[in-house]
Amino acid sequence: MRLEPIHSTSNIAFQNKNNAAIISLNRVCAGTLGSGGDLKGFSRKTLKKVTNISEKSETSRELFGVPVLETTLQGTLAGERMKLRALVFKKDKCFFDVMLVSRPQSFSENESLYSRFIESLQPNRIMDAETP
């Protein structure tokens, strides 16, 4: 399977052409955050458009030498049943999220692509880039 770049409101996004799953990377820096300066608050804001949540799990761990919060949930997004995984972390005044959005039936197929995408990130390049 191959991920293809797509035009998106994300900083960068790729779509699995086989099943339409999307993996995206976003950065939000001070001044655009409002309140909610912790990982749970940012994760909540990132996932706020998901309704009718039927499953939800959260795991805290460390990645790239910083604490991360990984949330997996299943619910309704834009009128469709979807399963999402969001990995959020903070560096200085910026929050980052790496998101997988997939139909529930193809979620496990896309998990390995998502994991490889995260492993391929070069944390110094994304976290030390000049803030907008």
N, C-alpha and C positions, 0 to 999 in steps of 0.2 A: 504494500500500500504506500501511496505517496501523498504527501500534503501539498496542496497548491496554495500560493498566496492569494488572498482575496482583498477586495476593497471593503473597508470596515471603519467603524468609528473607533476601533481599538488602535493602540499604537502600532501593533502588528498582529495579523491574524492569518491563519491557514485553515483550509477546509479539506477534509477527506472526501475526495470526489466519489468514493464508493458508497458512502452512507450519509453524507452532508454534515458530519460532525465538525465542529469548529474548535480550534485551539487558539487562544488569544493571550497576548501579553499587554498589560496596561501599566502606566505610571501616573500617579496623581500626586502633585506636590503642594506644599503649604500655600495657602491663599485660596485654594479651590476645595479644601476639605471641609470647611465649616467645623462643626463639633464631631467628636468621635475619633479621637487621636490614638485609639488602641486597636489591636488586630481584630478583636471581636466586633468592635464598632464598624471598622472599615469593611470587614467581611459581610456584616449585616447590610451595609449600604450597597455593596457590590451585588448582593443576591436579592435585593428588595423587590425586584419585579417578578420573582417566582412566587406563585400562590398555590393553594391546595397542596401543601407539602405533605407527602405520605411517608417519606424516609428522611432522616437527617443524622449525620454523625460528624463530629469534630475531633481533630487530633492535633495536638501541639507537638512540635519537634524543632530541631535545629537543622538549617540548611544554609550553605554559603557562609557559615559562621554567625548567622543571625536567627533569632526565633521566628518560626513560621506557624501559621494556623492553616490547616487543611480541612475544608468543609466539603462533604459530599451530600447532596440531597436530590430528591426526586419530587417533581411537582409540575405545575403548569406554567409555561413561559410562552407568551404571545399566543395563547389559545391552544398550545400543543403540549402533550405530556413529554417531559424531558428529564434527563438526569444530568446533573452538573457536578463538577469538582472544581473548587477554587482554592488555590494556594496563595495566601497573602503574607506579605512581609514588609518591614519598614526599614529604611536606611536614611538616617539624618531626617530631613523634612519631607521625605517622599514615601508613599505607599506604593507597592507593586502587587498586581494580581496576575496569576497565570491560570487561565480558565479553560476547562473542557466542557463543551455543551454538546450533548448527544441524545439521540432517541434511546430510551431505556434498553431496547432489544440489541443495540449495537454498542452499548457502553463498554462492556468488557473488552470488545475488539479494539476500541479506541484508547483504553487505559494504557496499553503498552506504548502507543504513539505519544501519548501525553507524558508518560514517564521518560521516554527518550528525549522528548522536547525539553523537559526540565533539566535533564542531565547534560544536554548540549548547550545550555545557557552559559554565557561567560559572565559571571556575576560582577566582575570589576567593570566590564563595559556597560552593563545595564544600570548598575547601582551608582557608579561614579560619573555618569554622564552629566553634563551641565543641566541644572534644573531649568525648566522653562520659565 
